[in-house]
Every structure is written in C-alpha cells, then in structure tokens.
Amino acid sequence: MAETMLDRRLERIASDWKAKSDKGEMPNALYDAIAEGTEKVIDKKIIRNLARVSRIVNDNGEIRQFADFKKDWRYSHSTYGKTDTCCICGQSPIVENCVLVDDSRKIEIVIGNNCVKRYLQIVDPKTGQTLSDNDRDEFLKNETKDAKDEYTRQQWMFEHPFIMRHLSEYEGFMQSTAELKRIHSAVSKRMVSHGFPGPKLRRQWSMFIATAEASKAKWETNKAEQRHQMRVRAEQAQSKKEAFIAKLKHNRLAWHNKSEEWLRNTSDVRVNAWEKKARLKVASRLKNGQSLSESLERFVKEMLIRTRLDDGDVICDNDDFMLLRRMMDANKLNGWEEAAARSMMGRIAAGSKITPSQQEIIDRLRTRDRS
C-alpha cells in the first residue's frame, strides 16, 4: 500500500515538473545543471537557451539531456529579410532565419542559419535520412536562396503592385528608345522566370517609373506633333504632285501642238532620206519636251528658211545663194538640182557651212550659168 502511494506521489511530482517545463517555469539552476552535464564542448549558453524552450522533462518525470531534447526540433523552412533574434545564441538582428518546429507541442522557434549548422541536424524531407554536414550546408544554402527570392519577390510586389499593368500601359512608349525597350523586355522576362527583376534592373525600373507618366505624356505630344507634320507633308506632297501632273498635262499638250506645227510647216519641203529622218526626230523630241542638239537646232533653222523660199522673203547677200535663187527662178534647174539648191540655200541663209560636195555642185551650176 505504501509503495502504491509513493508511486502516485512520484507521478504527481513528474506531472508537475512536466507542466512547469512546458511553461518555462523551471529554476535557472536546473538549466545550468543540464548545460554543465553535457559532455560535448558546446557553448553552455546555447544549451541553456534551447533547454528553456524545449521539453526537458519526459513522461516519467526524468530530466532529458541536450542530446535528447534537441532531436525534438525539426527544421521547417527558412525565412529572409525579417529581422529577428536567434532563440539559442541571442544574436540580433538576424535576417537569414531558420524556423524549427516541435511537432509534439505544435510550437515554433526562430534561430540563425549558422546556429542550425553548428548545433542541430537536419533530416532530408525526401528520404527521411539525416543529412551529412556537407549536404546539410548545401541544403540550407538552397533553402536560404529560395527564402531570399521569396522575400525579394514580396518586397518587389509591395513596392510595385501594378507592375504587370504598367508593363502593358507603357509598352508602346518603351519601344521608342533602345534602352527603354531593353528594360521592358528584361523586366517582362524576369517576371516570368523569377517573379521579380534583379538588383540592377530593379533600380532601373524604379528610376523609370518615377517619371514614366510625365515622360509618356511628352512622348505622346511629340508623336501627335509628328503625325501632324506627316499629314502636312503628305498634303503638300499631294498638292505638288497634282500641280506637277496638271503642269505636265499642259506641257504635253503644248509639246504636242509644237510637234504638229513643225510637221505641218515642213510637210511641203522636199527632203532627202537623211533630212526625212531628222525631220521626224525633231518632231519626236518636241513632242516629248526634250531639248534639241546643236545640229538639230541648225537643221530646224534651215528647214524653216526653206519653207519661205517660195515666198521670196528670204534675203541673203551671199553670191552662192543669189546664184541658186536666180537659176531656180529662171527654171534652169531640173527636179534633183532644185531640191539640192533649196537644201543649200537653207544652209547658206542659216549661216551653216557648205560641204565640199555641195560646193562642187554650186561651181558646176555657176559654170553652166555663164555659158
């Protein structure tokens, strides 16, 4: 009977200890004793502080050692950016935080990244095996990187909650220069791949968005002015085109009339094969508004003189011209000679030189006229 009462008393004492342990109401001397009783060379402060938040009394009322109660804590996840105090070493502030969970009591504590590496073990969430030191360090490195990325993403979205709307709203404006186009493209790609831009790109976007509205308004004003100037230039070009077409039509009509007049005025002039081709060539160039060469100009002058020979109003005091004129009026020339005489008279009256063969013809006619 006495043993039963003792057992019950011990159970009550163990239960009382356990409740006080859960509330952190155990005496400091007990935590010091736990720290002193640890064989491993570990900072006693670390052991005392972890003991204060751990379940140090088991169900039988026995005090648990550091090597035992530290296993209650499971690494949950890493956080970054929120300054905190390490629960076991007291360092503050810390930004690379690790959250540990005691699943049996449903409580969490925050400790620094370095303290996890020094004093605790981590179980691989995929295999359930305890990670080696190297694997643990690599695991924490990746977890911290993910936490930093998530912190940066949240900070970015807090600073720029309308980033996607702005990318769409300023897209047209940002295509106006190579630098703005590069920033727009880079931010768009980073939002897809990471959810936030890198440090340099964040600074560039912040600088852009600070004056984006005013810059866009100025750009739109310039674009409107450019469109207005383009319309004015287009209207001026159309007016010039219409004026040119009208002038061209007028000129073509004048050129056509001038060509027809040339053909009509020279239609009765007897010409040889070369003169016939030259006459048509002059007509073609006049019709197309082209200038005449020097030789064609002389030909036109000669032909126009020849059209007036029969009227008797062509006066020239050249001896050869007067000879040919007298013989032609006296009907002393046959058909071929008259045609040749008219051609030579036109050249002489126009001031052109007589060819050697034409001079021979004139000499023969002069000899005949004297006989």
Secondary structure, DSSP 8 states (H G I E B T S, - for coil): -HHHHHHHHHHHHHHHHHHHHHTT-S-HHHHHHHHHT--S---HHHHHHHHHHS--B-TTS-B--HHHHGGGEEEEEEEEEEEE--TTT----EEEEEEEEETTTTEEEEEEHHHHHHH---B-TTT--B--HHHHHHHHHHHHHHHHHHHHHHHHHHH-TTHHHHHHHTHHHHTSSHHHHHHHHHHHHHHHHTSS--HHHHHHHHHHHHSHHHHHHHHHHHHHHHHHHHHHHHHHHHHHHHHHHHHHHHHHHHHHHHHHHHHHHTTTS---HHHHHHHHHHHHHHHTT----HHHHHHHHHHHHHTTTTTT------HHHHHHHHHHHTT-S-HHHHHHHHHHHHHHHHT----HHHHHHHHHHHHHHH-
